[in-house]
């Protein structure tokens, strides 16, 4: 058997960065937390190997989209 460990899900990393316990139930219509661009970049660097992105900017856009869908505002 081959056992491969992956990085934590983006949603978990975003919840930790925003210091919230769960995301919004209404998506981007209800803001439940805030993260900075630096937080987005740190998460993108962690998840870069698992995402379908070739560079850090693309990974940041993907993480930012996940944040918006969870109701987390990016400042």
matplotlib code that plots the C-alpha trace (Angstrom):
import matplotlib.pyplot as plt

x = [0.0, 1.0, -0.2, -0.1, -0.7, -2.3, -2.4, -5.5, -8.6, -8.7, -11.9, -10.2, -7.2, -9.5, -11.5, -8.4, -7.1, -10.5, -10.8, -14.3, -15.9, -18.0, -18.6, -21.7, -24.8, -25.8, -22.5, -21.1, -24.3, -23.5, -20.0, -18.9, -15.2, -12.3, -8.8, -6.0, -4.2, -1.2, -3.3, -4.6, -1.0, 0.2, -2.7, -2.0, 1.6, 0.6, -2.0, 0.0, 1.1, -2.5, -4.3, -4.6, -2.5, 0.8, 1.8, 1.1, -1.2, -3.6, -3.6, -4.4, -7.4, -8.6, -8.3, -9.9, -12.9, -13.3, -13.2, -15.9, -18.1, -17.7, -18.7, -15.2, -14.2, -10.7, -9.2]
y = [0.0, 3.6, 6.1, 9.8, 12.6, 15.8, 19.3, 20.4, 21.5, 25.2, 25.7, 24.6, 26.9, 29.8, 29.2, 29.3, 32.4, 34.2, 32.8, 31.5, 28.1, 27.7, 29.5, 31.3, 29.4, 32.0, 32.2, 35.6, 37.3, 37.0, 38.0, 36.0, 36.9, 38.7, 37.7, 39.7, 39.2, 38.0, 35.2, 34.3, 34.1, 31.9, 29.5, 29.4, 28.6, 25.7, 24.4, 25.1, 21.4, 20.1, 22.8, 22.8, 26.0, 26.7, 29.8, 31.5, 34.1, 31.5, 29.6, 32.9, 33.5, 30.0, 30.4, 33.8, 32.4, 29.7, 32.4, 34.5, 31.4, 30.8, 34.3, 35.5, 38.9, 39.5, 42.8]
z = [0.0, -0.6, 2.0, 0.8, 3.2, 1.7, 3.2, 5.2, 3.3, 2.3, 4.3, 7.5, 6.9, 6.1, 9.3, 11.4, 9.7, 10.2, 13.7, 13.1, 13.8, 10.6, 7.4, 6.2, 5.4, 2.8, 0.9, 0.1, 1.0, 4.7, 5.9, 9.0, 9.1, 7.5, 6.3, 4.8, 1.5, 3.4, 5.0, 1.5, 0.2, 3.1, 2.6, -1.2, -0.6, 1.7, -0.9, -4.1, -4.6, -4.2, -6.3, -10.1, -10.3, -11.9, -9.9, -6.6, -8.1, -9.6, -6.3, -4.4, -6.7, -6.0, -2.2, -2.4, -4.3, -1.6, 1.1, -0.6, -1.0, 2.8, 3.6, 4.5, 3.3, 1.9, 2.8]

ax = plt.figure().add_subplot(projection="3d")
ax.plot(x, y, z, "-o")
ax.set_aspect("equal")
plt.show()
